[in-house]
Amino acid sequence: MDLTQELQAAADQLALARRKFVKGEEGLRLLHQSREAFINSLRNTGLTYADAKTKYDNCLDDQEAEQLYVRQQMDYAERVHQHVLQQIALQDTTV
């Protein structure tokens, strides 16, 4: 794969990772915003407040962990993209 193709692939991966990250941040914001509604909807199924809150907290923890993983993917995609750009810059200086 030549550097132009590598750059395009790296840019595509970076764009995808950024979209996933933004979507995840929005999801976390909405989850925080709907805390009481989330808990109350679980209580309507017969759970106690404590059990419903625990389920909400577990859900939030899972989503935050997933968002951390997405953040790490985005950071990696940024590093790969920068690396390819540096390779192109080095190639251009030797030509």
N, C-alpha and C positions, 0 to 999 in steps of 0.2 A: 504494500500500500504506500503510495507516495505521500509526501507531507501535506499536500493540498487535501487529499482524501482523509488523512488523519485529522487535519484541522477541522474539516466539516463534521466528521464523526464526533470529535471532542466537543465541538460547538453544539451539536444536536443533543449529546448527553447532558451537557451543562444546562441547556434550555429546558430539557425534560426535568432535570433535578430541581431547577429553580421553580418550575410550575408546581411540582409535587410539594415543595417546601411551602410555597405561598398558600396552596390549597390546605395543607396541614395546619398552618398557622391560623387560617380562617376557621377551620374546624375546631381547633382548640379554643379560639375566642368564643365561638358559638356555644361550645360545651360549657365554658365558664359562665357565660351569660345565662344559660338555661338551667343552671344548677337546681334551683328550687322546683322548677317545672319537671325536670328529670326525676328528682327524688319523689315528688308527689305522684307522678305517673307510675312509678314503681310501688308506691304505697297503695295505689288503687288496685294493685294485683294481690293485696293482702299482706305485703311485707310491713314489718315495723319500720319506724323512721330510722332506727339505727341500722337495720339490715339494708334499707334502701340507700342510706348515706354510704355505707360500706361498698355497695355495688357501684354507686356513682364514683367514689374515690378510686376503686379498682379500675373502672373504665377510664378515668382521667389519667391514672398512672400508666395504663397501657398505651393510651394515645400520646402521652408525653414521651414515652420510651420509643414509640414508633417515629415520632417527630425528631427525636435525637438521631435515630438511625438515618432518616431522610437527610438531616443536616450533615451528617458524616458523608453520605453519598454525594451531596452537593459540594462539600469541601473537596472531596476527592476529584470530582469532575472539574472543579476550578483548577486544581493543581495539574491535572492532565492537560487541560486546555492551555494553561500557561507554559507547560513544558513543550508542547508542540509549537507554540508561538516562539519560544526561545530557540528551538531547533531551526525553525524557518529563518529567524534573525541571524543565527550563526551561519546557515547555508548562504544567505544573501551576502554576508561579509566576506565569505571565501570565494565568491564568484566574481 
